[in-house]
Amino acid sequence: MKSLETIVSFLDRELNLKAFADDSHNGLQVENSGKISRVVAGVDASLAFFEEAARRKAQMVICHHGLSWGDSLKRISGLNYRRLKFLLDHDLALYACHLPLDAHPRLGNNAQIAKALGLRRLKPFGLYHGIPIGFCGSLPEAMPYTAFKSRVEQVVGNMVGTMDFGKRRVRTVAIVSGAAAAEIDEAGQKGIDVYISGEPKLLAYHLAQEYNINAIFAGHYATEVFGVKALARRLSSRFGLKTEFIDMGIRF
């Protein structure tokens, strides 16, 4: 059993929250009574996720996409009321970590995907409000693009679509998880062979075609399970807490 204050203080430092300008109000968004023995991690702060966390007797949930964005909680009514009431009724604390968890050099979504794909010589990539939140790197050696697409699908466990306008053999890769289709522009300018993100958008199609670059979109949700999983493992090793990731089965 650990205090909520101890866990939150550790997470705030580990994720370097103050370094990021973010629409999400990162950090502790909802308190509980103060004691934590079980933490569950998930991508989205949805009512279905909270219900599953309570069923598993958690005292704290960690989400990549929290509840408080800008003035989203300006009125505590409707769905805001239902979600907050459930958390309070079940003594569940909520911690949110959006861009800080995308950008983290070890625990982040993009670093974890890059590691799983075997990329080397990682460098920051994907500027957002002046701060890079993704990574680019190289495969140990060039490989057929068709084989690399299969590797991505195997690692992420999902595939929404691809835009195949680039080289047939690829080596350099850039990754920005989630809804970051526009960052293909930076990949094109830097001569990257393959750009990986979550959600495809029309503007990305034209950019991929005009830059002669390959793009792989493996799902917003699917590309953002990696960071919360790694963060849960970190809390377990640091504090001896019981932690687990709850997969809500979303495939887009």
N, C-alpha and C positions, 0 to 999 in steps of 0.2 A: 504494500500500500504506500503510495506517495501522495504528497500534497499537490493540488492543482497548481498552486503558485510555483512550486519547484519545476514542474514539467513545462509550464508556459514560459518561465524564465529561460530554461534550456532551449526550447524551440525558437524563441525570439532571437537568441544569440546565434544559434546554429544556422538559421535561415537568413540572418542579416536583414530583417524586415525594413529597417530604416533606410536602406540603400535604394528602395524601389518606390517609384511613383506609380500607383496602381489604382484602378477603379475599385478594386476589392479592399475592404478594411481588414487587412491581414492581421492575424493574431487571434487572441481570445475574443470571440463574438458573443458567447453566452456562457455564463458561469454555472457551476453546480455547487453543491454544499461543501466542496473542497477536498474530497478524498477520492483517489483514483487507484484502482487495481486492474482494470481491464479497459483497453483502448481499441476501438475499431476505426479503420481507415476506409475512406471511399472517395469517389471522384466528386459527387454532387450532394449538396445538402438538401435532399428531397425527403418528403414525408415517408416514403417507402423505405428509404435508407435508415431513417431514424427508428422506424418501427422494427426493422431487423436488428439494429443495434441494441434496442431495449430487450428484444427477445433473447439476445445473447448476453444480457446482463452487463452491458458496458456502462461505465460512468463518464466516458469521454469519447467524442467522435472527432476525427480529423478529416477535413474535406479540402480538396483542391478548389472547388467552387463553393464558397460559403453562402451565407444568407444576406450579408450586409455589403451592398455595392452602392456607392454614391449615396443618394437619399432613398434607397429602396425600402428602408424601414421607417420612412417618414410617418407612415400610418400603420398601426398595428391592428389591421383588420383583414378579413377574408383569409387568404392562404397564409399571409404573414402571421395572423393570430393563431391559426391551426398549427403551424410549424413550431412557433415559439411556445405555445401552450404545451405541446407534446414534450418538448425538451424540458420545460420546467416541471411538468407533472412527473417525468421519469428521471429527474435529477441528472440530466445529461448535459455535460459541458460541450461546447462546440468551438473548435479551433480551425481557422481558415488560413490557407497558404496558397496563393495564386502564383503570380509572377516569381516570387522568391523560390518557389519549388520548381518552376520551369527552369530557372537559371542556375540552380545549385550545382557546383562542379562535381559533386559525388552522388548526392541523393536525388538530384533533379530528374524530371522526365526525360529531358534531352540527353543528359549525360548517361543515364541508365540505358536508353535505347542505343546510343552510340557504343557503349560497352558491350551490350548484347550482340550487336552486329559485328563486333571485332574491329572497330575503327581505331586508328592510331593517330598520334600527333594532333590531338584535339586543340582547336582554337575557338574562342568566342565568336558567335555569329548571331545575326538577327537583332539589330538594334531596335529597341522600343523605349521611347522617351529617353534616348541617349544611353541606354544600358543594354548590353547584349543578353538575350535570354535563351539562345540556342547554341549549338556547337556545329562545327564542321571538322572533318578529318578525312583520313585516307584508309582504304582497305590495304591489307598487307601486299596484295598484288591485284592487278586488274582482273575482272571476271566478266562473263557475259551478263548483260543487263537482265535477260530473262531469268537467269539463275539468281541474281541479286533480288529481283522482285519476289521470287519464291522465298528467299531468306527473310526478307522483311515480313512477309505474310506469316511465316513460321514464328518469328520473334514476337510480333505484335499480336498475332492470332486473329487478324482481321485484314480486310482489304476493301476499301470503298471504290477506288478507281485509280487509273494511271493516265498520264499524258506522256506519250512515248515519242518525243521529238529529238532526242539526243543520241549519244554514241551507243553503239551496240556492245561495246566493252567499256566498263566503267570502273573508276577507282575512287574519285573524290565525292564526298557525300556531305550534305548539310541537312540539319534537322531542327525544326521548330515545331513542337507538338501543338495540338489543338486547332484553333481557327486562325491559322497563320499563312493562308494561301498567298497573300500579297508579298510575303518575304521571298518568294521565288525570284523577284526582281533583283534582290541582292545576290542570290545564288547565280543568276545569269550574268550579272556584272563581274562576278569573281571567277567565272568560267568553271563552276562546279558541274560535275557530271550528272548527279542525281540530287533532287531536293525532296525531302520527306516532311509531310505535315499530316494534319488530321482531316480537315474538311476541304473539299475542292470548291473552287469558285470560278465563275466565268472568266474573270479577269486573269486568273492564273493560266487558263488555256491559251490565251493569246500571248502571254508572256513566255510560256514554255515554248510555244511554236516559234516565236520571233527570236528567242535566245538560243534555239536549238538545244534545249535541255530536257532531260527526263524528270518527271515529277510523280511521286507516289503518295497517295492519300489513303491512310490506313484507319481513319476514323478519329473524331475528336475524343470520344470517350476512351477508345482503345489505346491511343497514344498517351493518355494521361493517367493511366493506372500505375505507371512505373514509379513515379515520385512518392505517392502516398504509401505504396508497398514498402519502398526503401525506408521511408520515415518511420513506419511502424516497426520495421526490423531494428532500426537505430534506437528507438525508445525501449524496445525489449532488451537489447544488449546493454544499454546504459543504466536502466533502472530495474531490470528484472520484471517488468510488467508483462501481463498477458496481452498480446496484441494480435490482431488479425485484419485481413483485408476482406471487405464484403463486395463481391462482384454482383452488380445489379443486372448483368446480362445485356447491356446496351451494345449494339454493334454498328453504330454510325457516329 
